Amino acid sequence: MELGWLVCGTAVLLLLHVLMQLSPSVNFALRMGFYCVLCLVASGLAAAACLLVNGGRTVKNMRIIRAMVRTFKYFFGVRFEVKGLENFKVEGPAVIVSNHQSILDMMGLMEVLPDNCVPVGKKELMYTGTVGLITYLAGVIFINRKSTSSAKMVMAEVAKTMANENLKVWVYPEGTRNCTGDLLPFKKGAFHLAVQAQVPVIPVVYSSFTTFYNPKTKLFTSDKVKVEVLPPIETKGLTSDDVTDLADRCFDTVRETFFRLSGR
């Protein structure tokens, strides 16, 4: 009986392997399914560790999550080539802005996330099971993207929290995932926050994922991602009248770097 189960299990694994080689759609579905299951399981384990070690919601839990998520790349064959980490070494708080491509961005985020830094995420994340639990425990700042007034109130509170707790905040200014091989226009919330708090903006740029990940064409393979942390952009002395220019300059810099890293 045990031999029969072993033979059946081996046959199923071989069949899945053959289908993954022959069908991009099957390969994509299986790898995405495994990624989602891995996120749920890892989040549950990390949540337990965070509660045991730190007792509740705190940015300190990011260290536990970071260590766990950094193992994901080995499952999917994604390599990261990182430059410019020294640019995170600014005194005091900062607003970090980055391009946002896909659900896989979490691996890239945790690969370079500095200490005492929390991401800003959509409120819907709170309702995603163990993933929502771990983002809450890690101190992720949730905003309601459908309510502009609510988002502004949250950002005003974030500015105070950054100063009081010496936090860095990670924001995706495109506002949504974008795996087109280009950037979407930057929303201005992150730059209003930086100017209001009078803290520098640190751009982080990831090369295009389109060579190995594309949901439209059911592509999900393995490849190298280039990451570059750019020098801080100072905001001291700037006012709300300068926000548009700041956002435009940052967009141009990030887009130019994105194309360079992507070999375009």
C-alpha positions as CSV (number, residue, x, y, z in Angstrom):
1,M,0.0,0.0,0.0
2,E,2.8,2.4,0.9
3,L,4.6,1.6,-2.3
4,G,1.5,2.3,-4.3
5,W,1.1,5.7,-2.7
6,L,4.8,6.4,-3.4
7,V,4.4,5.4,-7.1
8,C,1.2,7.5,-7.5
9,G,2.8,10.5,-5.8
10,T,5.9,10.2,-8.0
11,A,3.7,9.9,-11.1
12,V,1.7,13.0,-10.2
13,L,4.9,15.1,-9.6
14,L,6.4,13.9,-13.0
15,L,3.1,14.7,-14.7
16,L,3.1,18.2,-13.2
17,H,6.7,18.7,-14.2
18,V,6.0,17.7,-17.8
19,L,2.9,20.0,-17.9
20,M,4.9,22.9,-16.5
21,Q,7.5,22.4,-19.3
22,L,4.9,22.1,-22.0
23,S,2.3,24.7,-21.0
24,P,3.1,28.2,-19.9
25,S,-0.4,28.5,-18.4
26,V,0.0,25.5,-16.2
27,N,3.5,26.6,-15.1
28,F,2.1,30.1,-14.3
29,A,-0.9,28.7,-12.4
30,L,1.2,26.3,-10.3
31,R,3.9,28.8,-9.5
32,M,1.4,31.5,-8.6
33,G,-0.5,29.0,-6.5
34,F,2.6,28.0,-4.7
35,Y,3.6,31.6,-4.1
36,C,0.2,32.4,-2.6
37,V,0.3,29.3,-0.3
38,L,3.9,30.2,0.7
39,C,2.8,33.7,1.6
40,L,-0.1,32.5,3.8
41,V,2.0,29.8,5.5
42,A,5.0,32.1,6.1
43,S,2.7,34.9,7.4
44,G,1.1,32.5,9.9
45,L,4.5,31.4,11.1
46,A,5.9,34.9,11.2
47,A,2.8,36.2,13.1
48,A,3.4,33.6,15.8
49,A,7.1,34.5,16.0
50,C,6.3,38.2,16.2
51,L,3.8,37.7,19.0
52,L,6.2,35.6,21.0
53,V,9.2,37.9,20.5
54,N,7.7,41.4,20.5
55,G,4.2,40.9,21.9
56,G,2.2,42.9,19.4
57,R,2.1,45.6,16.7
58,T,5.6,47.2,16.3
59,V,8.0,48.0,13.5
60,K,10.5,45.7,15.2
61,N,8.5,42.8,13.7
62,M,9.7,43.8,10.2
63,R,13.0,42.1,11.0
64,I,11.3,38.8,11.5
65,I,9.2,39.2,8.3
66,R,12.2,40.4,6.3
67,A,14.3,37.3,7.3
68,M,11.5,34.9,6.4
69,V,10.5,36.6,3.0
70,R,14.2,36.7,1.9
71,T,14.1,32.9,1.6
72,F,11.3,33.1,-1.1
73,K,13.8,33.9,-3.8
74,Y,15.4,30.5,-3.5
75,F,12.1,28.8,-4.3
76,F,11.5,30.8,-7.4
77,G,15.1,31.3,-8.7
78,V,14.9,35.1,-8.5
79,R,18.3,36.8,-7.9
80,F,18.7,40.4,-6.7
81,E,21.7,42.6,-7.6
82,V,21.6,45.6,-5.3
83,K,23.5,48.9,-5.4
84,G,23.4,52.0,-3.3
85,L,22.3,50.7,0.1
86,E,24.5,53.3,1.7
87,N,21.9,55.9,0.6
88,F,19.5,54.7,3.3
89,K,22.0,55.9,5.9
90,V,20.4,59.3,6.5
91,E,19.9,60.8,9.9
92,G,16.3,60.8,11.0
93,P,13.1,59.9,9.1
94,A,12.7,59.7,5.3
95,V,10.1,58.9,2.7
96,I,11.2,56.0,0.4
97,V,9.5,55.8,-3.0
98,S,9.7,52.9,-5.4
99,N,8.2,51.6,-8.6
100,H,5.4,49.0,-8.1
101,Q,5.1,46.1,-10.6
102,S,3.5,43.0,-9.2
103,I,2.6,40.7,-6.3
104,L,6.2,39.7,-6.4
105,D,7.3,43.1,-5.2
106,M,7.2,41.9,-1.6
107,M,10.4,39.8,-2.3
108,G,12.1,42.9,-3.7
109,L,10.9,45.1,-0.8
110,M,12.2,42.8,1.9
111,E,15.5,42.3,0.1
112,V,16.5,45.9,0.7
113,L,14.1,47.2,3.4
114,P,16.1,49.2,6.0
115,D,15.6,48.9,9.8
116,N,12.9,51.1,11.3
117,C,10.9,51.3,8.1
118,V,7.3,50.5,7.4
119,P,5.4,50.4,4.1
120,V,2.2,52.2,3.3
121,G,-0.4,49.8,2.0
122,K,-4.0,49.7,0.9
123,K,-6.6,49.1,3.6
124,E,-7.9,46.0,1.9
125,L,-4.7,44.2,2.9
126,M,-6.0,43.9,6.4
127,Y,-8.6,41.4,5.3
128,T,-6.3,38.9,3.6
129,G,-6.1,36.3,6.4
130,T,-2.6,35.7,7.8
131,V,-1.1,38.1,5.4
132,G,-3.4,40.9,6.8
133,L,-2.5,39.8,10.3
134,I,1.3,40.0,9.7
135,T,1.0,43.4,8.0
136,Y,-0.9,44.7,11.0
137,L,1.7,43.3,13.5
138,A,4.5,44.8,11.4
139,G,3.1,48.3,11.8
140,V,2.1,48.8,8.1
141,I,0.3,52.1,7.6
142,F,-3.1,51.4,6.0
143,I,-4.9,54.0,3.8
144,N,-8.3,54.1,2.2
145,R,-7.5,54.8,-1.5
146,K,-11.1,55.5,-2.2
147,S,-11.3,58.4,0.2
148,T,-9.0,61.3,-0.5
149,S,-9.8,63.1,2.7
150,S,-9.2,59.9,4.8
151,A,-5.8,59.4,3.0
152,K,-4.8,63.0,3.7
153,M,-5.7,62.6,7.4
154,V,-3.6,59.4,7.6
155,M,-0.7,61.0,6.0
156,A,-0.8,63.9,8.4
157,E,-0.7,61.4,11.3
158,V,2.2,59.6,9.6
159,A,4.2,62.8,9.5
160,K,3.9,63.1,13.2
161,T,4.7,59.4,13.8
162,M,7.7,59.6,11.6
163,A,9.2,62.5,13.7
164,N,8.2,60.9,17.1
165,E,9.5,57.4,16.3
166,N,12.3,58.2,13.9
167,L,10.6,56.1,11.2
168,K,11.2,55.7,7.5
169,V,8.1,55.2,5.4
170,W,8.0,53.2,2.1
171,V,5.5,54.4,-0.5
172,Y,4.6,53.2,-4.0
173,P,3.6,56.5,-5.6
174,E,2.2,54.9,-8.7
175,G,-0.7,53.8,-6.5
176,T,-1.2,50.4,-8.0
177,R,0.7,47.5,-9.6
178,N,2.0,48.1,-13.1
179,C,3.7,45.4,-15.1
180,T,3.7,47.1,-18.5
181,G,7.4,47.8,-18.7
182,D,6.9,51.5,-18.0
183,L,5.9,53.7,-15.0
184,L,2.5,55.1,-14.2
185,P,2.4,58.8,-13.2
186,F,3.3,59.4,-9.6
187,K,0.5,60.4,-7.2
188,K,1.6,63.3,-4.9
189,G,0.7,61.9,-1.5
190,A,4.3,60.7,-0.7
191,F,5.7,64.0,-1.7
192,H,3.2,66.0,0.3
193,L,4.2,63.8,3.3
194,A,8.0,64.4,2.7
195,V,7.5,68.2,2.4
196,Q,5.2,68.4,5.4
197,A,7.6,66.4,7.6
198,Q,10.7,68.2,5.9
199,V,12.4,64.8,5.4
200,P,14.3,63.6,2.4
201,V,12.9,61.4,-0.4
202,I,14.9,58.3,-1.3
203,P,14.0,56.7,-4.6
204,V,14.4,52.9,-5.0
205,V,14.3,51.5,-8.5
206,Y,13.7,47.9,-9.6
207,S,14.4,46.7,-13.1
208,S,11.5,45.5,-15.2
209,F,10.0,42.1,-14.3
210,T,8.6,41.6,-17.8
211,T,11.5,39.3,-18.8
212,F,10.3,36.6,-16.3
213,Y,6.9,37.6,-15.0
214,N,3.8,38.7,-17.0
215,P,0.3,37.7,-16.0
216,K,-1.2,38.6,-19.4
217,T,1.1,36.1,-21.2
218,K,1.1,33.6,-18.3
219,L,4.9,34.0,-18.0
220,F,6.6,33.1,-14.7
221,T,10.1,31.9,-14.9
222,S,13.4,32.9,-13.1
223,D,15.7,35.8,-13.7
224,K,17.9,38.5,-12.1
225,V,16.4,41.8,-10.8
226,K,18.6,44.8,-10.6
227,V,17.9,47.2,-7.7
228,E,19.3,50.6,-7.2
229,V,18.9,52.9,-4.2
230,L,19.4,56.5,-5.4
231,P,20.8,59.4,-3.4
232,P,18.3,61.2,-1.1
233,I,16.4,64.3,-2.5
234,E,16.3,67.0,0.2
235,T,13.0,68.8,1.0
236,K,14.1,71.2,3.7
237,G,12.7,74.6,2.9
238,L,10.2,73.3,0.4
239,T,6.5,74.1,0.7
240,S,3.3,72.7,-0.7
241,D,3.8,74.8,-3.7
242,D,6.9,72.8,-4.6
243,V,5.3,69.4,-4.3
244,T,4.4,69.1,-8.0
245,D,7.9,69.9,-9.1
246,L,9.4,67.5,-6.6
247,A,7.1,64.7,-7.8
248,D,7.9,65.4,-11.4
249,R,11.7,65.4,-10.8
250,C,11.5,62.2,-8.8
251,F,9.4,60.6,-11.5
252,D,11.9,61.5,-14.2
253,T,14.8,60.2,-12.2
254,V,13.1,56.9,-11.3
255,R,11.9,56.4,-14.9
256,E,15.3,57.1,-16.4
257,T,16.9,54.7,-13.9
258,F,14.2,52.1,-14.5
259,F,14.9,52.0,-18.3
260,R,18.7,51.9,-17.7
261,L,18.4,49.0,-15.3
262,S,16.1,47.2,-17.6
263,G,18.5,47.6,-20.5
264,R,16.4,50.0,-22.5
